[in-house]
Amino acid sequence: MDSELKKNLSQQLESALTSGNKETGKKIAKRALDRGISPSEFFISIVQPQLHEIGEKFERLEIFLPALMKSANVVLAMQEQVLEPALTARDEEHTELGTVILGTVQSDIHDIGKNMVKLMLRVNGFNVIDLGTDTKVTDFIKAAEIKQADIIGASSLLTTSLPYIEDLITRTHELGLDSEYKIIIGGAPVSETFAADVGADAYGSDAIHGVKMCRQLVGKEE
């Protein structure tokens, strides 16, 4: 992506998120796609950094819940009405590679990044069970058992929710479920180092990388 185009799109999106203007947000996404930027590239390079910045501002109490929700609604509109249809139109593979239980961990209500991961997994052949946000550790494990899942995917945007990721991994160890389910984690405050420290099976730095790691976990990619 051209650096000047990236800068312009980022500035325009920042304004749309701040004002909560969903129509402007959708126009920005359409403009990006018209310029040949893929839906996943637009999300990772333009949307994701904005979400990270908004999350940090919220944690620093520089913005509050109403502003957070306004921004989230803009991104949701772009995702549902522009990015998802474009991604789905490109989907040519429908072979089910495995079942993924996906959710945002307890105490965290952010779901834009999780939803993008869900979509990317589905168009790449995975069956995804989305548990939504503020998901309890016991709910992840219960759903994995009921659906006979291959992978549990836990997302976080707030650093305050990271202990619940560690709790999830610890609980699966205590129950002897290590061989039953692989656990992949991701989100703005999550790092490869954190994933290794808490014993996760994989770390996804973004939606594309998350799909690649899930394919590796089910033995479909080197």
N, C-alpha and C positions, 0 to 999 in steps of 0.2 A: 504494500500500500504506500502510495506517495506520502511523504512526511507532511507536506503542506495540506493535503486533503485530510489526513488523519487529524492534524491540528484543528482545521476548520470544523470538522464533524464533531470533535470532542468539545470545542467551545460552544457550538450550537446545541449539543445535547446537554451540556451543563446548564445552559440557560433554560432549556425545556424542563429539565428535572427540577430546577429551583422554582420555576413558576408552576409546575404541575400541569403543563400543557400537553395533553396526550396527542392531540392532532399534530402538533409540531413534532413531537417525538416520532410519530409514525411517518411523517414526511421525511425526516432525517434518515430513518431506516430505509425507506424506499429509494431515496437519493443515493445512499451508499450502495444498495444492490444494483441500481441502474448504472453505477460507475464500475461495476464488475467485481465489487467486494462480496465475498461469500457471506452468508448469514452467520456462520460460525466465526469467521474472521472479524466481522463487525462486532459481534458480541464480546469476543475475547479482547480485541484491541481497543475498542471504543467504550462499550458499555461496562465491562468488568472493572476497569480502572475507576470509572465514575462511582460504581457501587462501593468499591473499596474505600474511596474518599468519603462518601456519605456515611458509611459505617463507622469510620474513624471519628468523623465530626459528631455523630450521635453518641459515641462512647465518651467523647470529651465534653459532652453537654453543650456543644456549640449549636446544635439543632435539636429539636424535640420530635416526639412521635408524629404530630400532624405533618411536619415537613418530610419526615421519613416516609410516611404513607403516600404523600403526594408524588414523591419520586418513584416509589415502588409501582404506583398505578400507571405512570408513564411507561416504565419499562415493561410492565405486564401487557399494556396495550400494544407496544411494538412487538413483543414476543408472540402474542396470540394472533395478531392480525397481519403481521408482516413477515417475521422471521420463521415462525413455525410453518406457515403455508409454503414458503420458499424452500425450506429444508425438506418438507414432506414431498414436494414435487420432484426433488432430486433422488428420492429414495428408490433404490432398485433392488434392495436385498431384504427379504422377509423371513429368512431362515432363523428360527429361534436358537440363539446361542446359549441361553441360560436365563435364570430368573434372578433379578436384582431387587432386593428390598431397599427402598430409598427414602430418606427423610432428613429433615433438619432437626438437630438434637434439642433436647429439653432446654427451655428458657430462651430459645432463639426463634423468632417469628419470621425470619427472612427466607424467602423461597424462590427468588428470581434466578439465582445461580443454580439452585437445585433443579428447577424446572427446565433449564437449558440442558443440564446433564441428562435429565429424564428423556427429553426429546431426542438428543443425540444418541443415547443408548437404544431407544426404540427404533430409530431409523437405521441403526446398525445391526439390528437383529436380536436385541435382547427383550425379554418380557420384563417390564418394570412395574412393581407394586409401589405406588407412592403413598407414604404415610403422612405426608404433609409436614407441618412445622410443629415445634414444641413437642417432639416425639420422645416419650419415655424409653429408657433402656429396655425395660421389660417388654414394651410394645414392639421394638425392633426384633427381639429374640422370638417373641410369640409369633409374629408374622412370618419370620423365616422358617419356623417349624411348621406352621400351617401350610405355607405355600411351597415347602420343600425347596427353599431358595439355594442358590449357589453362592451369592454374594450379598453382603449387607453394605450399603453405602450410606455414610453419615456425613452430613454437611453442617458447617458452622460459619457464621459471619462475625460473631462477637467473641472476643477473647474470654469473656465471662462464661461462655458455654463450653469451653474446651474441656473442663473436668468431666463433663458427661460423655465425651468421646472416650476418654480414658476409662470411665466406668463401664461403658459398653464392652470394650475389649477385655477388661478385667473379668467382667461377668461371664463372657463366653468361655474364658479360660477356666473359671471356677466350675462351670457346668460341664466342662469336658467337650465343648462344641468346636474346638479349634479345627478339627478335621472335617466338620460339617459345613461351615460357612467361612468364606474369606471376607475380610473386612477392608474396605477402601474408604479413605477419609479425604476431605477437601474443604476448601473455603478460604476466605481472605486471611484469617489468622493462623491457618494450618500450614505447616512447612514439612519438607521431607525429613528434617531432623526431628521434629515433633512426632511425626508418624513412626519413625524408627524407635524413638524413646518410649512410646506407649505400646509398641508391638503390633501396629497395624500391618496388614499384609501388603497394602499398596497405598500410594498417595497420588491424587490427581490434581495437578496444578491448574487445570482448566477443563472445560467440557471435552475438548478433543483428546487431551492427554488422559482424562478419566476413562474414556471409551477404550483407548489403547491399553490401559492398564487392566481394565475388566476383561478384554480379549485375552490378555496374557494370563489372567487368573483362571480362565476356563480353558486354557491351552490352545487358543486359536491364533496366537501371535507370538513371535519370538521376542 
